[in-house]
């Protein structure tokens, strides 16, 4: 459990409170540090998977925690960007799209995991993550440099469009497994639920 890839994943979660705290300070140093910490956390998202594969340290714990760490990091920072009005008013829409998609896909992955069906990350989804992870620190730095805020907003809209496409692809692929559970098993589950009540 405590190999290097998993430690990098855990560090991505542990840095979230510090990043959130920095949003409450309006100094250039706090903004710079906040952006740098987010970039460092985003970089670990690449290296934890890369190291796990190259060092042959793939683990169930890592597969479980990695997507959770990503979603916690992105969701927390998007929330703070909206709360501190660093995202323009219409910029709330792509942020909302991204959050809704992440919740939907997480639910789909959980459902498919019960059926022992894996849902690998697509190449387009990796591009989505790339635009997302680039847009967020650019918006953070945009608090000091207004041009960056506009660039970051454009990148966030691109990420949102890719989010819709990849979310639809995942749902379409997962829909064929929705009736994969036998009716008898569903009835057994219902009976077990009733008895537990």
Secondary structure as UniProt FT lines:
FT   HELIX           4..14
FT   HELIX           16..22
FT   TURN            23..24
FT   HELIX           28..54
FT   TURN            55..56
FT   HELIX           60..83
FT   TURN            84..85
FT   TURN            89..90
FT   HELIX           91..114
FT   TURN            115..116
FT   HELIX           123..141
FT   TURN            142..144
FT   HELIX           146..175
FT   TURN            176..179
FT   HELIX           183..196
//
